[in-house]
Amino acid sequence: MTKKAGGYAPTPLKEGMILALETWTGRRGGRDGVRLEENFLVTKDGYELLTRWPIAEWMECWLPY
């Protein structure tokens, strides 16, 4: 039996597909957190990172609620 992720059947990755991988961290139920997104192109030999923002360089932006 094949497990479904998020209720969807598994999808084989094919050359030319573009994927967005989003991660989020923060306190559950809290108002502060961060979501980072990386975009990938599936290639014949693996993948190419499409994201151009240097995530390794953190940035803070505090906005009043």
N, C-alpha and C positions, 0 to 999 in steps of 0.2 A: 504494500500500500504506500502511495506517495503522499507525503505531508504537504499541505498547502500553507503558504506564507500569506498571512493577511486575508485568507479566504480565496486567494487566487491560485490557480494551478501553476506549477513551475513553468517558466518560459526559457527556452534555450537562448543563450546569448549568441547573436549573429553579427558578423562584420557590418559596420555602418550604424549600428544602434548607438544611441546616446542615452546615458544613464545619469541621474542625479542622485547622489548619496547625501542624505541630510542627517546630521547628528544634532542632538540637543542635550544640553546639560543645565541643571538648575534644581532648586528645591521643589519637590512636588507640591503643588498648591501655592507656591510662592509667586511673587510678581516679577522677580528677576531671573534671568537665565540667558543662554546664548544658543543660537542655532547656526551651525556652519554647514555650508553646502559645497560639495565638490562635484564637478561635471566631468564625465568620462566618455570617450568615444571608443567603442569596441573595434579593434583592428584585427587583421589576419594573425598577427603575432602576439596579441595581448590587448593592451589599451593605450590610449593617449589621454593625458590629463588636459582638459580644456580650461579649467579654472585659471584665471590670471591673477586673482587677488592673492597676495602672499599671506596665507592664513598663519604662517609661523610668526608674522608680525602682528601681535594683538593690538587692538584699538578699543578704546572705551568711549562711549558716548552716553552721557546721562541726560535724559530728558525728563522734565517735570511731568507728573501725572495729573 
